[in-house]
Amino acid sequence: MANTQDDVMLRMRAIRKSYGDVEVLKGIDLSVRRGEVLAIIGPSGSGKSTLLRCINRLEDITSGTVEIEGETLASTKGDGTVTYASDADSRRLLGCTGMVFQQFNLFPHMTVLENLLEAPVQVKKRKKEDVLPEAMALLKKVGLEERADYYPAQLSGGQQQRVAIARALCMKPDIMLFDEPTSALDPELTGEVLRTMRELAAEHMTMVVVTHEMAFAREAASHVIFMADGVIVEQGDPETFFAHPKEERTQAFLKNML
């Protein structure tokens, strides 16, 4: 695939997701191009996190199509059956994504550096000595190289989340997924995580960010989606979206958030 700014890195079409009789996603269409930052905002229970988890198959879709870097991860047959790529192809495609969760999910018995080394060595079977300088460079990038030998319990929440970001980056993903990465943090610690994410955005890392941080969405995103009740209510570029929201539901949400 040509490595151009116009490459579509992620495309989701007609995505539906149900849990029993409850339909959480009701036909979502979206695409993200290389280097774009998509911010997904909306009230609790709108389906934002579920949508994100459908990208990297933490949840299987009920129907629709998911494509990563032009290759099909999931598709729906005429009879409504969803088919995923083979296990090998799924692992390869999902390896293009990195995810940062609300909770930091660091291994408590491992040092910061060991947390970064674990997946590249164990999953990608890379040599530790090859990964080590990359891991240290990423810790420097997030301002934590001096904490390499600390354990997660010795770090603040903001520091742990920055380690989680560095750990995801250590797998060299093409797309970074963030599921409300600051929601578990005290307000004073939120800024340091958002600063790291803004730096990634400035470096044109392709990102999909579920967030309640409106300032981040306004300043760092290239496209904003507002979801409610499992559908996309409104979307657009940040400047237009925040200055001139068209839908009443969007206006009401932003009035409460800003």
JOGI-V790292 format. One record per residue. PSI is psi as a letter, one per 20 degrees, with the letter a starting at -180 (* if undefined). Layout:
psi
PSI
PSI
This chain:
psi
p
p
m
r
i
i
p
o
h
p
p
p
p
l
p
q
p
q
o
c
i
o
o
h
p
l
m
p
p
q
q
p
r
p
i
q
o
p
p
o
r
r
r
q
j
i
j
g
h
g
g
g
h
h
g
k
k
h
p
p
q
h
r
a
p
p
p
p
l
i
q
p
g
q
r
p
r
h
j
i
p
p
p
q
r
r
g
g
h
g
g
g
g
h
i
i
q
q
p
p
r
g
q
h
k
q
o
h
j
q
r
g
g
h
h
h
h
g
g
h
g
h
g
i
k
q
p
g
h
h
h
g
h
g
g
h
h
h
h
h
h
j
k
k
h
i
j
h
j
r
q
h
i
j
q
r
g
h
g
g
h
h
g
h
g
h
g
g
h
i
j
l
q
h
p
p
p
p
n
m
i
j
h
j
q
q
h
i
i
h
h
h
g
h
g
g
h
h
g
g
g
h
j
k
p
p
q
o
o
p
q
j
n
h
g
g
h
h
h
h
q
i
q
p
p
o
q
p
k
j
q
o
g
q
r
a
q
g
g
g
g
h
h
m
p
h
q
h
h
g
g
g
g
h
h
h
h
*
